[in-house]
Amino acid sequence: MRHLSSWTLVLGLSFATALHQVSAAAAPDPVPTGALLPDYAAWRAACLKVPANRVLGERLPPRDRLPLARYSDFAAVLGPFLENCRTGDLARPDAWIDGPPDARTFFNLASAYYLQRGVPFQPFAQRHLVPPGTRLFVHGDLHGDIHSLIAYLDLLNRDGHLDGFRLAAPETRLLFLGDYTDRGRYGVEVMYTLMRLKLANPDRVLLVRGNHEDVSLVARYGFLAEATGKYGREFEIPRVARIYDFLPTVLYLACGTNVVQCNHGGLEPGFDPGRLLAAPETVSYQLLGRLNQRRLLEAKPAWVARLPAANRRELEGSLLDFVPESPTTPSVLGFMWNDFTVVAGEPQFAIDTGRAFVYGDEATRTVLDSASSQGFRVRAILRGHQHAGVLNPMMRRLIASWGVFRHWQASDALNRLEAAPDILANSLETAPVRALPDGSVWTFNVSPDSVYGAGCGFHFDTAGELVSADRWEDWRLRVLNVNVPASP
């Protein structure tokens, strides 16, 4: 997206400055071997002692109350996590459609596209095949909110789905939809917790990459300042940021021939998942490679012709065929960045200047139909990302819907865009258990101990329990809520 180029340059310069400062620092102490990690109860107790983000504002928590007193405590988990990425499913050549990435760059922790010229940005997609009856617990943006994450894990422990950090049943999965840090002062603790979960359940904790899993954004929106404020130059910024490159930009959850697309942002019309969906392996990957976005213009020419002239010109002028060089160049990567309209009747395509593209209901169905092939159908999208610190139309609907909102509901309309949450709650879907219509898009709310919760006045955290079935009509999504106090 050409209008993002100057913005990206500013972010890149900020991160380059930070990297220069780190490279000039002394090497951190080596990670202790055989480090004794706290169990869940001890980790929970340590996290609940720190002030909430709403209490801190822009300040860091007191150093003597940090759950991880030293950077080496964090590094004791970071090292095994990165090693698991290098030796687990990602390292299996037969798991990659079209062959694996070049291991000399993809798994080299000393290099990355933002560190060294000539090293490519290598975003990828993942397909995860599950049997009927699989329970997938889905959580949206965390943004450095450790109190809400602990409250959510407490709920899963109380209900018997977790035993500490370990999942209790083989049919259970945890999925997190990205944006783990920034805008909250506990990004370090959130990342530590997610790594502990992943290490305890390597194949069943699924982490996707959000737009804030980007070195440029963490330099601007708080995680870099938080981490260096807590641990100084000892914090290994480039090594920690390499976590992002081992997270898929999109996860296709498949049961039989039915598929749910799980990603942080929105549509990426340039990627065709057909061969990935048909892969024989339980877990499969595919590099995104060249994105052929302009195929959307060719897929349904009659639909494109019906667009208002201004929307058609925007669409035709914005879609590119390109190889991504970063999450935002030469255009944004839609899985990480794009959005959806809220109600039917809004434009099928628009540009949110300085952010990304916004797709409507008919455009979304067109892309999902083109992604469905060889008997597999992409039925729905689960995502986060589309949040604000003020009560705009999306945030009103997220609050009214108890944190999980389905776009384009028949009971909603353009003349109700600015309706209050209590009014919207009378007509939107609010039942605890919900069916998933074909072609539906579901946005999950952001954690409440955040600038979003403070600005919009909500205190409940939200997750969803998605249960797969043989028939698509039998899939269900159960909404889970837990209140998070304004202070610990």
C-alpha positions in Angstrom: 0.0 0.0 0.0 1.8 3.0 -1.2 0.5 5.4 1.3 2.1 3.4 4.1 5.7 3.8 2.9 6.6 6.9 4.9 5.0 5.4 8.0 7.0 2.2 7.6 10.2 4.1 7.2 9.7 5.9 10.5 9.1 2.6 12.3 12.1 1.0 10.7 14.4 3.8 11.8 13.1 3.5 15.4 14.0 -0.2 15.4 17.3 0.3 13.7 18.3 2.7 16.5 17.3 0.2 19.1 19.2 -2.6 17.5 22.3 -0.3 17.3 22.0 0.3 21.0 21.7 -3.4 21.8 24.6 -4.4 19.6 26.8 -2.0 21.4 25.9 -3.5 24.8 27.7 -6.2 26.6 26.6 -9.8 26.0 24.0 -10.9 28.6 24.8 -13.6 31.1 24.5 -17.1 29.8 21.1 -18.8 30.4 21.5 -21.2 33.4 21.2 -24.8 32.4 18.6 -26.9 34.2 16.9 -23.7 35.5 14.0 -24.5 37.8 10.8 -22.9 36.3 7.9 -21.9 38.6 4.9 -24.1 38.4 1.5 -22.5 37.4 0.5 -21.8 41.0 3.7 -19.9 41.7 3.6 -18.1 38.4 0.0 -17.1 38.9 0.7 -15.8 42.4 3.6 -13.7 41.2 1.6 -12.1 38.4 -1.4 -11.3 40.6 0.9 -9.2 42.9 1.7 -6.6 40.2 -0.5 -3.5 39.6 -3.0 -3.6 36.8 -2.3 -1.6 33.6 -5.2 0.7 34.5 -3.4 1.6 37.7 0.0 2.0 36.1 -1.1 4.1 33.1 2.1 4.7 31.2 4.5 3.7 34.1 6.3 0.5 34.5 5.5 -1.7 37.5 7.9 -1.5 40.4 11.1 -3.4 39.7 11.0 -5.3 43.0 7.5 -6.7 42.2 8.3 -8.0 38.7 7.3 -11.7 38.3 10.6 -12.3 36.4 13.2 -10.6 38.5 16.1 -11.1 35.9 16.2 -11.3 32.2 17.8 -14.8 32.6 14.5 -16.0 34.0 12.8 -15.1 30.7 15.7 -16.4 28.6 15.5 -19.8 30.4 12.2 -20.3 28.5 13.0 -18.3 25.4 15.9 -20.7 24.6 13.9 -23.9 24.7 11.0 -22.3 22.8 13.2 -21.2 19.9 14.9 -24.6 19.9 11.5 -26.3 19.7 10.7 -24.1 16.7 13.9 -25.2 15.0 13.4 -28.9 15.7 9.7 -29.5 15.9 7.1 -29.7 13.1 8.5 -26.7 11.4 11.7 -28.6 10.8 10.1 -31.5 9.0 10.6 -31.2 5.2 7.6 -33.4 4.5 5.3 -31.0 6.4 5.9 -28.2 3.8 3.9 -27.8 0.6 6.3 -26.9 -2.2 9.3 -27.8 -0.1 10.6 -26.3 3.2 12.1 -22.8 3.5 15.9 -22.3 3.3 17.0 -23.5 6.8 20.1 -21.2 6.5 17.9 -18.2 6.8 14.6 -19.4 8.2 16.1 -21.1 11.3 19.2 -18.9 11.7 18.7 -17.0 14.9 21.6 -14.7 14.1 19.9 -13.2 11.0 16.5 -11.9 9.9 15.0 -9.8 7.2 15.2 -6.7 9.5 18.8 -7.4 10.5 20.6 -8.3 7.3 20.3 -7.3 3.7 19.5 -10.3 1.5 17.7 -12.3 4.1 14.1 -12.8 2.9 10.9 -12.2 4.9 9.3 -15.7 4.9 5.7 -15.6 6.1 3.8 -18.9 6.0 0.4 -20.5 6.5 -0.4 -23.5 8.6 -3.1 -26.2 8.2 -4.1 -28.2 11.3 -6.3 -31.2 10.8 -8.5 -32.2 13.8 -11.1 -35.0 14.4 -14.7 -34.3 15.2 -15.3 -33.3 18.8 -12.1 -31.2 19.0 -12.4 -28.4 21.5 -10.6 -25.3 20.3 -10.4 -22.5 22.9 -9.9 -19.2 21.1 -8.6 -15.9 22.6 -8.2 -12.5 21.0 -5.7 -9.7 21.5 -3.9 -9.6 24.8 -1.8 -6.4 24.4 0.4 -6.9 27.5 -2.5 -7.8 29.8 -1.2 -10.5 32.1 -4.1 -10.2 34.6 -6.7 -11.1 31.9 -4.5 -14.0 30.6 -4.2 -15.4 34.1 -7.9 -15.1 34.7 -8.6 -17.0 31.5 -6.1 -19.7 32.4 -7.7 -19.9 35.8 -11.1 -20.5 34.2 -9.7 -23.3 32.0 -8.0 -24.9 35.1 -11.2 -24.7 37.1 -13.2 -26.3 34.3 -10.7 -29.1 34.0 -9.3 -28.2 30.6 -5.9 -27.3 31.9 -3.8 -28.8 34.7 -1.5 -25.9 35.4 0.2 -25.2 32.1 -0.7 -28.6 30.6 -3.8 -29.4 28.6 -5.8 -32.2 30.3 -7.4 -33.9 27.3 -6.0 -34.8 23.9 -9.0 -33.4 22.1 -8.3 -29.9 23.4 -6.4 -27.1 21.7 -5.7 -23.5 22.7 -5.5 -20.8 20.0 -4.3 -17.2 20.4 -5.0 -14.7 17.6 -2.0 -12.5 17.9 -1.1 -9.0 19.3 0.5 -10.3 22.5 2.4 -7.2 23.5 2.3 -3.4 23.1 -0.1 -0.9 24.8 0.2 -2.8 28.1 3.1 -3.0 30.5 3.2 -6.8 30.8 4.2 -8.0 27.4 7.2 -9.8 28.8 5.0 -11.7 31.2 2.4 -12.5 28.5 5.1 -13.8 26.2 6.6 -15.9 29.0 3.2 -17.4 29.8 2.5 -18.3 26.1 5.9 -19.9 25.7 5.3 -22.0 28.8 2.0 -23.1 27.4 3.5 -23.9 24.0 6.4 -25.9 25.6 4.0 -27.9 27.7 1.8 -28.7 24.7 3.9 -28.3 21.6 1.3 -29.6 19.1 -1.9 -28.3 20.8 -1.1 -24.6 21.6 -1.5 -22.6 18.4 -0.1 -19.1 18.2 -0.8 -16.9 15.1 1.0 -13.8 14.1 -0.7 -10.4 14.5 0.3 -7.1 13.1 2.1 -6.3 16.4 4.3 -9.3 16.0 6.5 -7.0 13.9 9.8 -5.5 15.0 8.7 -2.1 13.7 5.5 -1.9 15.7 7.1 -3.1 19.0 9.6 -0.3 18.6 6.7 2.3 18.4 3.9 0.9 20.6 5.6 -0.1 23.9 7.0 -3.6 24.1 10.6 -2.5 23.3 10.4 0.3 25.9 8.8 -2.0 28.4 11.4 -4.8 28.0 14.4 -2.5 28.1 12.9 -0.6 31.0 12.7 -3.8 32.9 16.0 -5.4 32.0 18.1 -2.7 30.2 20.5 -3.7 27.5 20.5 -7.3 28.8 17.2 -7.8 26.9 18.0 -9.6 23.6 15.7 -7.7 21.3 16.7 -9.4 18.0 16.5 -12.9 19.5 13.1 -12.3 21.1 11.8 -10.7 17.9 12.7 -13.9 16.0 9.7 -15.6 17.8 7.5 -13.7 15.4 9.0 -15.4 12.3 8.1 -18.8 13.6 4.3 -18.0 13.9 2.0 -18.6 11.0 0.2 -15.6 9.6 -2.9 -17.7 9.1 -4.1 -21.1 10.6 -6.6 -23.2 8.7 -8.4 -25.5 11.2 -9.8 -28.4 9.2 -12.2 -31.2 10.2 -13.0 -33.4 7.3 -13.7 -31.1 4.4 -14.8 -28.1 6.6 -12.3 -25.4 7.3 -12.2 -22.4 9.6 -9.7 -19.7 8.8 -8.1 -18.3 11.9 -5.9 -15.2 11.7 -5.4 -11.8 13.3 -6.4 -9.4 10.6 -8.6 -10.1 7.6 -8.6 -11.3 4.1 -5.5 -11.9 2.0 -7.0 -12.3 -1.5 -3.5 -13.0 -3.0 -3.0 -16.4 -1.3 -4.6 -19.6 -2.6 -4.7 -22.3 0.1 -6.1 -25.0 -2.1 -3.1 -27.4 -2.1 -2.3 -26.7 1.6 -5.9 -27.7 2.6 -5.5 -31.0 0.6 -2.2 -31.9 2.3 -2.1 -35.4 3.8 -0.2 -34.5 6.9 -2.0 -33.6 10.2 0.1 -30.5 10.4 1.2 -28.8 7.2 2.8 -25.5 6.2 3.2 -23.4 3.1 5.2 -20.3 2.5 2.9 -17.5 1.2 5.4 -16.7 -1.5 4.1 -14.4 -4.2 0.7 -12.9 -3.4 -1.5 -12.6 -6.5 -4.1 -10.2 -5.2 -5.3 -9.1 -8.6 -6.9 -12.5 -9.2 -9.8 -11.1 -7.1 -10.5 -8.8 -10.0 -10.7 -11.8 -12.4 -12.6 -14.2 -10.1 -15.9 -12.3 -10.3 -15.8 -9.6 -12.9 -19.5 -9.1 -12.7 -19.3 -8.4 -9.0 -16.4 -5.9 -9.5 -18.4 -4.2 -12.3 -21.3 -3.6 -9.9 -19.1 -1.7 -7.4 -19.6 2.1 -7.3 -17.0 3.8 -9.5 -15.0 5.2 -6.6 -14.8 1.8 -4.8 -13.9 0.1 -8.1 -11.1 2.5 -8.7 -9.8 2.0 -5.2 -9.9 -1.7 -5.5 -8.2 -1.8 -8.9 -5.5 0.7 -7.8 -4.8 -1.1 -4.5 -4.5 -4.8 -5.2 -1.0 -5.8 -6.2 0.8 -8.9 -7.2 4.0 -8.9 -5.1 6.4 -10.8 -2.9 6.2 -9.5 0.7 9.4 -7.9 1.9 8.0 -7.2 5.4 4.5 -7.2 7.0 3.8 -3.8 5.4 6.0 -3.6 2.3 5.4 -3.2 -0.6 1.8 -3.5 0.7 0.2 -4.8 3.9 -0.1 -8.5 4.5 -3.9 -8.9 4.7 -3.9 -11.8 7.2 -2.1 -9.6 9.7 -3.7 -6.2 8.9 -7.0 -6.1 7.0 -10.5 -5.4 8.4 -14.1 -6.1 7.7 -17.2 -3.9 7.5 -19.6 -4.1 10.4 -23.0 -4.2 8.8 -24.4 -5.1 5.4 -24.8 -2.2 3.1 -21.4 -0.7 3.7 -19.0 -0.4 0.8 -17.5 -3.8 -0.4 -14.0 -2.3 -0.4 -12.5 0.7 1.3 -9.1 2.0 2.4 -8.6 2.9 6.1 -5.8 5.3 5.5 -2.6 4.6 7.5 -4.0 1.1 8.5 -5.2 -1.3 5.8 -8.1 -2.4 3.6 -11.7 -3.1 4.6 -13.8 -5.8 2.9 -17.5 -6.2 2.9 -19.7 -9.2 3.0 -19.9 -10.0 -0.7 -16.2 -9.4 -1.2 -15.5 -11.8 1.7 -17.7 -14.5 0.2 -15.9 -14.1 -3.1 -12.5 -14.6 -1.5 -13.7 -17.6 0.6 -15.3 -19.2 -2.4 -12.1 -18.9 -4.4 -10.1 -20.4 -1.4 -12.4 -23.5 -1.4 -11.3 -26.2 -3.7 -10.7 -30.0 -4.1 -13.7 -30.6 -1.9 -12.5 -28.4 1.0 -14.6 -25.4 2.0 -13.4 -22.4 4.0 -16.6 -21.9 6.0 -15.8 -19.0 8.5 -13.2 -16.7 9.8 -12.2 -16.2 13.4 -10.0 -13.1 14.1 -9.3 -10.1 16.4 -7.5 -6.9 15.5 -10.4 -4.5 14.8 -10.5 -2.6 18.2 -10.5 1.0 19.4 -10.1 2.8 22.7 -13.4 4.6 22.1 -16.9 3.4 21.6 -17.0 3.1 17.8 -19.5 0.8 15.9 -17.3 -2.2 16.3 -16.6 -1.8 20.0 -20.3 -1.2 20.8 -21.1 -4.5 19.1 -18.3 -6.4 20.8 -19.6 -5.2 24.2 -23.2 -5.9 23.3 -22.3 -9.4 22.1 -20.3 -10.4 25.2 -17.0 -10.1 23.3 -17.6 -12.2 20.2 -19.3 -10.4 17.3 -20.5 -11.8 14.0 -20.4 -9.4 11.2 -23.4 -8.5 8.9 -26.2 -9.9 11.1 -29.6 -9.6 9.5 -31.0 -7.8 12.6 -28.3 -5.1 12.2 -28.4 -2.1 9.8 -26.6 1.0 8.7 -29.0 3.3 10.6 -28.0 1.5 13.8 -24.2 1.9 13.4 -23.9 4.3 16.4 -26.5 2.6 18.6 -25.5 2.1 22.3 -24.4 -1.4 23.4 -27.5 -1.9 25.6 -29.8 -1.2 22.6 -27.8 -3.4 20.3 -27.9 -6.3 22.8 -31.7 -6.6 22.2 -31.2 -7.6 18.6 -27.7 -9.0 18.1 -26.6 -12.5 18.9 -25.9 -12.8 22.6 -26.6 -16.4 23.5 -23.8 -18.3 25.1 -23.8 -21.0 22.4 -24.0 -19.9 18.7 -24.1 -21.7 15.4 -21.7 -20.7 12.6 -23.4 -19.6 9.4 -21.5 -20.4 6.2 -19.3 -17.4 5.2 -19.4 -15.8 8.6 -16.7 -13.6 10.1 -16.3 -13.5 13.9 -14.3 -10.8 15.7 -13.0 -11.5 19.2 -12.7 -8.6 21.7 -9.4 -7.4 23.2 -8.5 -8.1 26.8 -10.0 -5.5 29.3 -7.0 -4.4 31.3 -5.9 -2.3 28.4 -6.4 1.1 26.9 -9.3 -0.4 25.0 -11.1 -1.6 28.2 -10.4 1.6 30.0 -11.6 3.7 27.1 -14.7 1.7 26.3 -15.6 0.8 29.9 -15.6 -3.0 29.9 -14.1 -5.3 32.5 -14.8 -8.8 31.1 -12.4 -11.0 29.3 -13.6 -13.1 26.4 -12.8 -16.4 24.8 -14.6 -18.9 22.6 -14.9 -22.7 22.7 -15.2 -23.9 19.2 -16.3 -27.6 18.9 -15.8 -29.4 15.5 -18.2 -31.9 14.0 -18.6 -34.1 11.0 -21.3 -31.8 9.6 -20.7 -28.1 9.3 -24.2 -27.5 10.6 -23.3 -29.1 13.9 -20.2 -26.9 14.7 -20.8 -24.7 17.7 -19.1 -21.7 19.3 -19.6 -21.2 23.0 -18.7 -17.7 24.4 -16.8 -17.7 27.7 -16.5 -14.6 29.9 -14.6 -13.9 33.1 -14.5 -10.6 35.0 -11.1 -9.0 35.5 -10.9 -6.5 38.4 -9.7 -3.0 37.7 -6.8 -3.6 40.2 -5.3 -6.8 41.6 
